[in-house]
Amino acid sequence: AISQGTTKAAYTGIHPDSIFHEPNVEHYDLDLDKANAILDDAGYARGSDGMRFPLNVDFGWPGAKPNAEYLKPQLKKIGIDVTVRTSAGFPAWAKTVSNWDFDITTDVVFNWGDPVIGVHRTYLCDNAKKGVIWSNTQRYCNPEVDALLDKAGQENDQAKRIAYYSEAQKLIAQDVPIYFTETLPYHTIYNHTKVGNPPNTIWGTCSPLDEVYLKN
C-alpha cells in the first residue's frame, strides 16, 4: 500500500532481477501469535500499558518516512512502543547510523553492477567500521557467509558464483541481520518515438548515455 504497487517483494539482499538472486530462502510471513509467543519466551512481558519495551526507528530522507511510520502501529500489535525519530537531514541520519547509535532504521542499499560492489559491504565481518555509512552498520558476523562471499568474489565461473551467492543468501535469511521488505522503484521516462537505445540497464540514467541517440 505504501508503494502503491510499484515495487517487488524482497527477501534477500540481492535484487530479484539479478542472476545471483536466490528466491528460495526463509520467509517470515505475518503471524502475530507466533511473534507474541517469541517475545514472551524471551522474557519481554507486557507492562500495564500493554507495551513490552520502547524502540526507536530512524529514517534518513523524506521518502523513507512512510515506511518508518508504518512500523509504529504494526509493532504496537505485539507490544513494542515505537518512536519514529526524524533526523535533521541525511548527514545527521548517516552519522547516527554509521556510529551505531540506533535501534533500527529504514534504509536502501544498492547492489550496483555486481554483488562484490554493493552486497558484500553489508555483511562482511571486517566491514563493521564505525563512522562509515553503508558499511556493516548492524555489526553482523557469520564466518560461513564471509567464506561464501569471498569465494564468489574470486570465482570466474558464473554457475559457481550463483551457487555461492545462493548459499550465502540462505544463511543471511536465517540469521536476519536485516529484514528486507521491497525493492526501490526507479523510473526512466522517455519518448520511445524520439529516443533510441534508452538506458534500461541496471545503471539507468546513471550510465554515460553514450549509446543513446535521437531518432529522425
Beta strands, then each sheet from edge to edge (+ up, - down):
strand 1: 53-59
strand 2: 80-86
strand 3: 104-105
strand 4: 195-196
strand 5: 213-214
sheet 1: 2+ 1+ 3+
sheet 2: 4+ 5-
end
